[in-house]
Amino acid sequence: MTTATRPATAAQPAALPSVHMRALLTWIAVFAALTVVQLLVGPYVKGFPMLLRTLVITGIVVPAVVYALVPNLLKARAAVLRRRG
């Protein structure tokens, strides 16, 4: 293809982070989410049996981490890398 016929492309996406970086970002997200959920929900589930309390808390934390926190941390990381580069 010549330059005249080559389609315009958007900026290159940031490379996927290493498994170690993804593990670190996931750990940060899980730690933050667990801390916040324990502070907010903990008093309400205090009297529940441990397994039920864990079920409730993880039922809130896991979706928050998977669908919101980790993707946003990855976007923030990509934005920082783009600014540096």
The first five atom37 places (N, CA, C, CB, O) and aatype in JSON, in Angstrom:
{
  "aatype": [12, 16, 16, 0, 16, 1, 14, 0, 16, 0, 0, 5, 14, 0, 0, 10, 14, 15, 19, 8, 12, 1, 0, 10, 10, 16, 17, 9, 0, 19, 13, 0, 0, 10, 16, 19, 19, 5, 10, 10, 19, 7, 14, 18, 19, 11, 7, 13, 14, 12, 10, 10, 1, 16, 10, 19, 9, 16, 7, 9, 19, 19, 14, 0, 19, 19, 18, 0, 10, 19, 14, 2, 10, 10, 11, 0, 1, 0, 0, 19, 10, 1, 1, 1, 7],
  "atom_mask": [
    [1, 1, 1, 1, 1],
    [1, 1, 1, 1, 1],
    [1, 1, 1, 1, 1],
    [1, 1, 1, 1, 1],
    [1, 1, 1, 1, 1],
    [1, 1, 1, 1, 1],
    [1, 1, 1, 1, 1],
    [1, 1, 1, 1, 1],
    [1, 1, 1, 1, 1],
    [1, 1, 1, 1, 1],
    [1, 1, 1, 1, 1],
    [1, 1, 1, 1, 1],
    [1, 1, 1, 1, 1],
    [1, 1, 1, 1, 1],
    [1, 1, 1, 1, 1],
    [1, 1, 1, 1, 1],
    [1, 1, 1, 1, 1],
    [1, 1, 1, 1, 1],
    [1, 1, 1, 1, 1],
    [1, 1, 1, 1, 1],
    [1, 1, 1, 1, 1],
    [1, 1, 1, 1, 1],
    [1, 1, 1, 1, 1],
    [1, 1, 1, 1, 1],
    [1, 1, 1, 1, 1],
    [1, 1, 1, 1, 1],
    [1, 1, 1, 1, 1],
    [1, 1, 1, 1, 1],
    [1, 1, 1, 1, 1],
    [1, 1, 1, 1, 1],
    [1, 1, 1, 1, 1],
    [1, 1, 1, 1, 1],
    [1, 1, 1, 1, 1],
    [1, 1, 1, 1, 1],
    [1, 1, 1, 1, 1],
    [1, 1, 1, 1, 1],
    [1, 1, 1, 1, 1],
    [1, 1, 1, 1, 1],
    [1, 1, 1, 1, 1],
    [1, 1, 1, 1, 1],
    [1, 1, 1, 1, 1],
    [1, 1, 1, 0, 1],
    [1, 1, 1, 1, 1],
    [1, 1, 1, 1, 1],
    [1, 1, 1, 1, 1],
    [1, 1, 1, 1, 1],
    [1, 1, 1, 0, 1],
    [1, 1, 1, 1, 1],
    [1, 1, 1, 1, 1],
    [1, 1, 1, 1, 1],
    [1, 1, 1, 1, 1],
    [1, 1, 1, 1, 1],
    [1, 1, 1, 1, 1],
    [1, 1, 1, 1, 1],
    [1, 1, 1, 1, 1],
    [1, 1, 1, 1, 1],
    [1, 1, 1, 1, 1],
    [1, 1, 1, 1, 1],
    [1, 1, 1, 0, 1],
    [1, 1, 1, 1, 1],
    [1, 1, 1, 1, 1],
    [1, 1, 1, 1, 1],
    [1, 1, 1, 1, 1],
    [1, 1, 1, 1, 1],
    [1, 1, 1, 1, 1],
    [1, 1, 1, 1, 1],
    [1, 1, 1, 1, 1],
    [1, 1, 1, 1, 1],
    [1, 1, 1, 1, 1],
    [1, 1, 1, 1, 1],
    [1, 1, 1, 1, 1],
    [1, 1, 1, 1, 1],
    [1, 1, 1, 1, 1],
    [1, 1, 1, 1, 1],
    [1, 1, 1, 1, 1],
    [1, 1, 1, 1, 1],
    [1, 1, 1, 1, 1],
    [1, 1, 1, 1, 1],
    [1, 1, 1, 1, 1],
    [1, 1, 1, 1, 1],
    [1, 1, 1, 1, 1],
    [1, 1, 1, 1, 1],
    [1, 1, 1, 1, 1],
    [1, 1, 1, 1, 1],
    [1, 1, 1, 0, 1]
  ],
  "atom_positions": [
    [[0.83, -1.19, 0.0], [0.0, 0.0, 0.0], [0.86, 1.24, 0.0], [-0.94, 0.01, 1.2], [1.89, 1.3, 0.68]],
    [[0.45, 2.2, -0.76], [1.17, 3.47, -0.73], [0.58, 4.34, 0.37], [1.09, 4.2, -2.11], [-0.45, 4.02, 0.95]],
    [[1.26, 5.42, 0.64], [0.78, 6.3, 1.69], [-0.57, 6.9, 1.32], [1.8, 7.42, 1.96], [-1.38, 7.18, 2.2]],
    [[-0.83, 7.08, 0.04], [-2.09, 7.67, -0.39], [-3.26, 6.72, -0.16], [-2.01, 8.06, -1.86], [-4.38, 7.18, 0.07]],
    [[-3.03, 5.43, -0.23], [-4.14, 4.48, -0.07], [-4.22, 3.87, 1.31], [-4.03, 3.38, -1.09], [-5.17, 3.15, 1.62]],
    [[-3.25, 4.14, 2.15], [-3.25, 3.57, 3.5], [-4.3, 4.27, 4.35], [-1.85, 3.7, 4.16], [-4.32, 5.5, 4.4]],
    [[-5.17, 3.52, 5.0], [-6.19, 4.16, 5.84], [-5.56, 4.81, 7.06], [-7.25, 3.13, 6.27], [-4.54, 4.36, 7.59]],
    [[-6.19, 5.87, 7.49], [-5.7, 6.56, 8.69], [-5.95, 5.65, 9.9], [-6.4, 7.95, 8.89], [-7.02, 5.05, 10.03]],
    [[-4.97, 5.58, 10.76], [-5.12, 4.74, 11.95], [-5.1, 5.62, 13.18], [-4.02, 3.67, 12.02], [-4.48, 6.68, 13.2]],
    [[-5.77, 5.15, 14.19], [-5.77, 5.86, 15.47], [-4.44, 5.62, 16.17], [-6.96, 5.4, 16.38], [-3.63, 4.81, 15.72]],
    [[-4.23, 6.33, 17.25], [-3.0, 6.15, 18.01], [-2.9, 4.7, 18.46], [-2.96, 7.11, 19.24], [-3.91, 4.05, 18.76]],
    [[-1.69, 4.2, 18.51], [-1.47, 2.82, 18.92], [-1.86, 2.64, 20.38], [0.02, 2.42, 18.71], [-1.49, 3.46, 21.22]],
    [[-2.62, 1.58, 20.7], [-2.95, 1.35, 22.11], [-1.71, 0.95, 22.89], [-4.05, 0.27, 22.24], [-0.76, 0.39, 22.34]],
    [[-1.74, 1.23, 24.17], [-0.61, 0.86, 25.01], [-0.5, -0.66, 25.06], [-0.77, 1.44, 26.44], [-1.51, -1.37, 25.03]],
    [[0.7, -1.16, 25.13], [0.93, -2.6, 25.22], [0.32, -3.13, 26.52], [2.45, -2.93, 25.15], [0.26, -2.42, 27.53]],
    [[-0.12, -4.37, 26.48], [-0.66, -4.97, 27.7], [0.43, -5.05, 28.75], [-1.23, -6.38, 27.41], [1.58, -5.36, 28.45]],
    [[0.07, -4.77, 29.99], [1.08, -4.85, 31.05], [1.46, -6.3, 31.32], [0.56, -4.19, 32.35], [0.72, -7.23, 30.98]],
    [[2.6, -6.47, 31.92], [3.07, -7.82, 32.27], [2.13, -8.44, 33.29], [4.52, -7.78, 32.82], [1.32, -7.75, 33.92]],
    [[2.24, -9.72, 33.45], [1.41, -10.43, 34.43], [1.7, -9.91, 35.84], [1.66, -11.95, 34.36], [0.81, -9.9, 36.69]],
    [[2.91, -9.48, 36.09], [3.28, -8.95, 37.4], [2.61, -7.6, 37.66], [4.81, -8.81, 37.51], [2.14, -7.34, 38.76]],
    [[2.55, -6.76, 36.63], [1.9, -5.46, 36.76], [0.4, -5.65, 36.93], [2.2, -4.56, 35.53], [-0.22, -4.95, 37.74]],
    [[-0.19, -6.58, 36.2], [-1.63, -6.86, 36.35], [-1.92, -7.39, 37.75], [-2.1, -7.88, 35.27], [-2.94, -7.03, 38.35]],
    [[-1.04, -8.24, 38.27], [-1.23, -8.76, 39.63], [-1.15, -7.62, 40.65], [-0.15, -9.84, 39.95], [-1.95, -7.58, 41.58]],
    [[-0.22, -6.72, 40.47], [-0.09, -5.58, 41.39], [-1.32, -4.69, 41.33], [1.17, -4.76, 41.06], [-1.85, -4.3, 42.37]],
    [[-1.78, -4.38, 40.12], [-2.97, -3.53, 39.98], [-4.21, -4.22, 40.57], [-3.21, -3.19, 38.51], [-5.05, -3.56, 41.19]],
    [[-4.32, -5.52, 40.37], [-5.44, -6.27, 40.94], [-5.37, -6.26, 42.46], [-5.45, -7.72, 40.41], [-6.39, -6.08, 43.12]],
    [[-4.18, -6.46, 43.0], [-4.02, -6.44, 44.45], [-4.41, -5.07, 45.02], [-2.56, -6.78, 44.83], [-5.1, -5.0, 46.04]],
    [[-3.98, -4.01, 44.38], [-4.33, -2.65, 44.83], [-5.85, -2.47, 44.82], [-3.66, -1.58, 43.94], [-6.42, -1.94, 45.77]],
    [[-6.5, -2.92, 43.73], [-7.95, -2.78, 43.61], [-8.68, -3.61, 44.66], [-8.4, -3.19, 42.21], [-9.63, -3.12, 45.27]],
    [[-8.25, -4.84, 44.87], [-8.9, -5.72, 45.85], [-8.72, -5.16, 47.26], [-8.33, -7.15, 45.76], [-9.67, -5.12, 48.04]],
    [[-7.52, -4.73, 47.58], [-7.25, -4.17, 48.91], [-8.14, -2.95, 49.17], [-5.77, -3.78, 49.05], [-8.77, -2.85, 50.22]],
    [[-8.18, -2.03, 48.21], [-8.98, -0.82, 48.38], [-10.47, -1.16, 48.5], [-8.76, 0.13, 47.2], [-11.16, -0.61, 49.36]],
    [[-10.95, -2.05, 47.63], [-12.37, -2.4, 47.66], [-12.74, -3.11, 48.95], [-12.72, -3.29, 46.46], [-13.77, -2.8, 49.55]],
    [[-11.92, -4.04, 49.4], [-12.22, -4.74, 50.65], [-12.24, -3.79, 51.84], [-11.19, -5.85, 50.89], [-13.09, -3.9, 52.72]],
    [[-11.31, -2.87, 51.85], [-11.25, -1.91, 52.95], [-12.51, -1.06, 53.0], [-10.0, -1.01, 52.82], [-13.12, -0.89, 54.05]],
    [[-12.9, -0.53, 51.84], [-14.09, 0.33, 51.79], [-15.35, -0.46, 52.12], [-14.22, 0.97, 50.4], [-16.18, 0.01, 52.89]],
    [[-15.49, -1.64, 51.55], [-16.7, -2.45, 51.79], [-16.76, -2.89, 53.25], [-16.72, -3.68, 50.86], [-17.84, -2.9, 53.84]],
    [[-15.63, -3.24, 53.84], [-15.63, -3.62, 55.26], [-16.08, -2.45, 56.12], [-14.21, -4.09, 55.7], [-16.83, -2.63, 57.08]],
    [[-15.62, -1.24, 55.78], [-16.01, -0.07, 56.56], [-17.49, 0.25, 56.4], [-15.18, 1.14, 56.15], [-18.16, 0.62, 57.36]],
    [[-18.01, 0.12, 55.16], [-19.39, 0.49, 54.9], [-20.4, -0.6, 55.24], [-19.54, 0.86, 53.45], [-21.46, -0.31, 55.8]],
    [[-20.08, -1.84, 54.93], [-21.03, -2.95, 55.07], [-20.76, -3.75, 56.35], [-20.98, -3.86, 53.85], [-21.67, -4.4, 56.88]],
    [[-19.55, -3.71, 56.82], [-19.16, -4.51, 57.98], [-20.11, -4.43, 59.16], [0.0, 0.0, 0.0], [-20.48, -5.47, 59.71]],
    [[-20.51, -3.23, 59.58], [-21.42, -3.15, 60.73], [-22.77, -3.85, 60.49], [-21.66, -1.7, 61.07], [-23.38, -4.34, 61.44]],
    [[-23.23, -3.89, 59.25], [-24.52, -4.5, 58.95], [-24.47, -6.03, 58.9], [-25.03, -3.97, 57.62], [-25.48, -6.69, 59.14]],
    [[-23.3, -6.58, 58.6], [-23.17, -8.04, 58.49], [-22.4, -8.63, 59.67], [-22.48, -8.41, 57.17], [-22.02, -9.81, 59.65]],
    [[-22.17, -7.82, 60.66], [-21.37, -8.22, 61.82], [-21.9, -9.49, 62.5], [-21.34, -7.09, 62.83], [-21.11, -10.34, 62.91]],
    [[-23.2, -9.63, 62.61], [-23.77, -10.78, 63.3], [-23.97, -12.0, 62.42], [0.0, 0.0, 0.0], [-24.38, -13.06, 62.91]],
    [[-23.67, -11.88, 61.13], [-23.85, -13.0, 60.21], [-22.79, -14.07, 60.48], [-23.77, -12.53, 58.74], [-21.7, -13.75, 60.95]],
    [[-23.09, -15.33, 60.17], [-22.04, -16.36, 60.22], [-20.93, -15.99, 59.24], [-22.62, -17.78, 59.88], [-21.17, -15.32, 58.23]],
    [[-19.71, -16.41, 59.54], [-18.55, -16.01, 58.74], [-18.73, -16.29, 57.25], [-17.31, -16.71, 59.23], [-18.41, -15.43, 56.43]],
    [[-19.22, -17.46, 56.88], [-19.37, -17.79, 55.46], [-20.37, -16.87, 54.77], [-19.8, -19.23, 55.29], [-20.14, -16.47, 53.63]],
    [[-21.47, -16.55, 55.42], [-22.46, -15.64, 54.83], [-21.9, -14.23, 54.73], [-23.75, -15.64, 55.67], [-22.12, -13.54, 53.73]],
    [[-21.18, -13.8, 55.76], [-20.54, -12.47, 55.74], [-19.54, -12.39, 54.59], [-19.83, -12.18, 57.09], [-19.5, -11.38, 53.88]],
    [[-18.74, -13.44, 54.39], [-17.78, -13.48, 53.29], [-18.49, -13.47, 51.94], [-16.88, -14.72, 53.41], [-18.04, -12.81, 51.01]],
    [[-19.59, -14.22, 51.84], [-20.36, -14.26, 50.6], [-20.9, -12.88, 50.23], [-21.53, -15.26, 50.73], [-20.81, -12.46, 49.07]],
    [[-21.44, -12.17, 51.21], [-21.98, -10.83, 50.96], [-20.87, -9.87, 50.53], [-22.69, -10.29, 52.21], [-21.02, -9.15, 49.55]],
    [[-19.78, -9.88, 51.27], [-18.7, -8.93, 50.99], [-18.05, -9.22, 49.64], [-17.64, -8.97, 52.1], [-17.79, -8.3, 48.86]],
    [[-17.78, -10.5, 49.35], [-17.17, -10.81, 48.05], [-18.16, -10.6, 46.91], [-16.67, -12.26, 48.04], [-17.75, -10.32, 45.78]],
    [[-19.44, -10.73, 47.2], [-20.46, -10.45, 46.18], [-20.47, -8.99, 45.75], [0.0, 0.0, 0.0], [-20.89, -8.67, 44.64]],
    [[-20.01, -8.13, 46.62], [-19.88, -6.7, 46.29], [-18.51, -6.41, 45.7], [-20.11, -5.83, 47.53], [-18.4, -5.7, 44.7]],
    [[-17.47, -6.95, 46.31], [-16.09, -6.61, 45.93], [-15.7, -7.16, 44.56], [-15.13, -7.14, 46.98], [-15.12, -6.43, 43.75]],
    [[-16.0, -8.42, 44.29], [-15.53, -9.04, 43.04], [-16.06, -8.31, 41.8], [-15.95, -10.51, 42.99], [-15.26, -7.97, 40.93]],
    [[-17.36, -8.06, 41.69], [-17.82, -7.31, 40.51], [-17.21, -5.9, 40.42], [-19.33, -7.2, 40.51], [-16.87, -5.43, 39.34]],
    [[-17.08, -5.24, 41.57], [-16.5, -3.9, 41.56], [-15.06, -3.92, 41.04], [-16.53, -3.29, 42.96], [-14.67, -3.05, 40.26]],
    [[-14.3, -4.91, 41.47], [-12.9, -5.01, 41.04], [-12.81, -5.38, 39.56], [-12.16, -6.05, 41.9], [-12.05, -4.77, 38.81]],
    [[-13.58, -6.39, 39.15], [-13.48, -6.91, 37.78], [-14.02, -5.92, 36.75], [-14.25, -8.23, 37.65], [-13.39, -5.71, 35.71]],
    [[-15.15, -5.3, 37.03], [-15.8, -4.45, 36.03], [-15.47, -2.97, 36.14], [-17.27, -4.62, 36.13], [-15.67, -2.23, 35.18]],
    [[-14.97, -2.53, 37.27], [-14.73, -1.09, 37.43], [-13.28, -0.76, 37.8], [-15.65, -0.54, 38.48], [-12.62, 0.0, 37.08]],
    [[-12.8, -1.3, 38.89], [-11.51, -0.84, 39.41], [-10.32, -1.23, 38.53], [-11.31, -1.38, 40.78], [-9.54, -0.36, 38.15]],
    [[-10.18, -2.5, 38.22], [-9.02, -2.93, 37.42], [-9.03, -2.29, 36.02], [-9.0, -4.46, 37.3], [-7.99, -1.79, 35.59]],
    [[-10.16, -2.29, 35.3], [-10.14, -1.62, 33.99], [-9.75, -0.14, 34.08], [-11.5, -1.74, 33.33], [-9.02, 0.36, 33.23]],
    [[-10.24, 0.54, 35.11], [-9.88, 1.95, 35.26], [-8.41, 2.13, 35.65], [-10.76, 2.61, 36.3], [-7.77, 3.09, 35.22]],
    [[-7.89, 1.23, 36.46], [-6.45, 1.3, 36.78], [-5.61, 1.05, 35.53], [-6.09, 0.27, 37.88], [-4.57, 1.69, 35.33]],
    [[-6.04, 0.12, 34.69], [-5.3, -0.14, 33.44], [-5.36, 1.07, 32.51], [-5.88, -1.38, 32.72], [-4.37, 1.4, 31.86]],
    [[-6.51, 1.74, 32.43], [-6.63, 2.95, 31.61], [-5.73, 4.06, 32.17], [-8.1, 3.44, 31.56], [-5.07, 4.76, 31.41]],
    [[-5.72, 4.21, 33.49], [-4.87, 5.24, 34.09], [-3.4, 4.95, 33.83], [-5.13, 5.32, 35.6], [-2.63, 5.86, 33.54]],
    [[-3.01, 3.68, 33.93], [-1.63, 3.29, 33.64], [-1.27, 3.61, 32.19], [-1.42, 1.79, 33.91], [-0.19, 4.14, 31.92]],
    [[-2.18, 3.29, 31.26], [-1.94, 3.58, 29.84], [-1.81, 5.07, 29.6], [-3.07, 3.0, 28.97], [-0.97, 5.5, 28.81]],
    [[-2.64, 5.88, 30.27], [-2.56, 7.33, 30.1], [-1.23, 7.87, 30.62], [-3.73, 8.02, 30.83], [-0.63, 8.75, 30.0]],
    [[-0.78, 7.35, 31.74], [0.51, 7.78, 32.29], [1.63, 7.41, 31.34], [0.76, 7.15, 33.68], [2.53, 8.22, 31.09]],
    [[1.59, 6.21, 30.81], [2.64, 5.77, 29.88], [2.63, 6.59, 28.6], [2.48, 4.29, 29.54], [3.68, 6.91, 28.05]],
    [[1.44, 6.94, 28.11], [1.35, 7.79, 26.9], [1.95, 9.17, 27.16], [-0.12, 7.94, 26.44], [2.65, 9.71, 26.3]],
    [[1.68, 9.74, 28.34], [2.25, 11.05, 28.66], [3.76, 11.01, 28.75], [1.69, 11.56, 29.95], [4.43, 11.96, 28.35]],
    [[4.29, 9.91, 29.29], [5.74, 9.78, 29.42], [6.42, 9.6, 28.08], [6.08, 8.61, 30.33], [7.52, 10.11, 27.84]],
    [[5.74, 8.86, 27.19], [6.35, 8.43, 25.95], [6.29, 9.43, 24.9], [0.0, 0.0, 0.0], [6.77, 9.19, 23.79]]
  ]
}
